[in-house]
């Protein structure tokens, strides 16, 4: 029980970074594409950096919370899983809007599967972590 507070704070920080990554991702999708510049290339790095930072914090929170049963931790991990599901829905929607249908090029399809697969697996793992905490 000694690591409960540290796990909760770390998980909440990870959720905050994940929320900021999602907001930056939406901004890049709908705003930055209209004006190509150096700022555009930097703006594409920001969501990925925030997302990776959130994953580090969520992993640390998961490791700190082993053996702890808490509703607050369960809700926090569940929130992370929900944001990952929103990432998946947004990526699919954007792919359908820009391509008309899913891309037929094997390289683009592979990238899309990778972009969908990583958040899907993480959402599944965070969902499992959330249920274990209740």
C-alpha positions in Angstrom: 0.0 0.0 0.0 3.0 2.2 0.3 3.2 2.9 -3.4 -0.5 3.7 -3.9 -0.2 7.4 -3.9 2.8 7.4 -6.2 1.0 5.1 -8.6 -2.1 7.3 -8.6 -0.2 10.5 -9.2 1.9 8.9 -11.9 -1.2 7.5 -13.6 -3.0 10.8 -13.5 0.1 12.5 -15.0 0.1 9.9 -17.7 -3.6 10.6 -18.4 -2.9 14.3 -18.6 -0.2 13.8 -21.2 -2.4 11.4 -23.1 -5.2 13.9 -23.2 -2.8 16.6 -24.4 -1.5 14.2 -27.1 -5.0 13.6 -28.3 -5.8 17.3 -28.4 -2.5 17.9 -30.3 -3.4 15.1 -32.7 -6.8 16.6 -33.5 -5.1 20.0 -34.0 -2.6 18.5 -36.4 -5.2 16.7 -38.4 -7.6 19.6 -38.9 -5.6 22.7 -38.6 -1.9 22.3 -39.5 -2.4 20.5 -42.9 -3.8 23.8 -44.3 -0.4 25.6 -44.1 2.7 23.6 -44.8 5.8 25.0 -43.2 8.5 24.1 -40.7 5.9 24.5 -38.0 4.0 21.7 -39.6 6.8 19.2 -39.4 7.4 20.1 -35.8 3.7 19.9 -35.0 3.6 16.2 -36.2 6.3 15.3 -33.6 4.4 16.9 -30.7 1.5 14.4 -30.5 3.9 11.4 -30.8 6.2 12.8 -28.1 3.3 13.5 -25.7 1.9 10.0 -26.4 5.2 8.3 -25.7 5.6 10.3 -22.5 2.2 9.3 -21.4 3.0 5.6 -22.1 6.1 5.9 -19.9 4.1 7.4 -17.0 1.3 4.8 -17.4 3.8 2.0 -17.4 5.5 3.3 -14.3 2.0 3.7 -12.7 1.2 0.1 -13.6 4.4 -1.2 -12.1 3.9 0.8 -8.9 0.3 -0.4 -8.6 1.0 -4.1 -8.7 -0.9 -5.6 -5.8 -3.0 -2.5 -5.2 -6.8 -2.6 -5.6 -8.2 0.9 -5.9 -11.3 2.4 -7.7 -9.4 5.6 -8.4 -6.6 3.7 -10.2 -9.1 1.6 -12.1 -10.9 4.7 -13.3 -7.6 6.4 -14.3 -6.4 3.3 -16.3 -9.9 3.1 -17.8 -9.7 6.7 -18.9 -6.4 6.0 -20.6 -8.0 3.0 -22.4 -10.9 5.2 -23.5 -8.6 7.9 -24.9 -6.7 5.2 -26.9 -10.1 4.0 -28.3 -10.7 7.6 -29.4 -7.3 7.6 -31.1 -8.3 4.5 -33.1 -11.7 6.0 -34.1 -10.1 9.2 -35.1 -7.4 7.5 -37.2 -10.0 5.3 -39.0 -12.2 8.3 -39.6 -9.4 10.3 -41.0 -8.2 7.4 -43.2 -11.7 7.0 -44.6 -12.1 10.8 -45.2 -8.8 11.3 -46.9 -8.7 8.1 -49.0 -12.4 7.6 -49.6 -11.9 4.1 -48.4 -9.0 2.3 -46.7 -5.8 2.6 -48.7 -5.0 -0.2 -51.2 -1.2 0.4 -51.2 0.4 -2.3 -49.1 2.8 0.2 -47.5 0.1 2.7 -46.5 -2.1 -0.2 -45.3 0.7 -1.5 -43.2 1.3 1.9 -41.6 -2.5 2.2 -40.9 -2.5 -1.2 -39.3 0.5 -0.2 -37.2 -1.2 3.1 -36.2 -4.3 1.2 -35.3 -2.7 -1.8 -33.7 -0.5 0.0 -31.1 -3.3 2.0 -29.6 -5.6 -1.0 -29.8 -3.2 -3.2 -27.8 -2.5 -0.5 -25.3 -6.3 0.1 -24.9 -6.7 -3.6 -24.2 -3.9 -3.7 -21.7 -5.1 -0.5 -19.9 -8.6 -1.9 -19.8 -7.3 -5.1 -18.3 -5.3 -3.1 -15.8 -8.4 -1.1 -15.0 -10.5 -4.2 -14.2 -7.7 -5.7 -12.1 -7.7 -2.5 -9.9 -11.4 -2.7 -9.0 
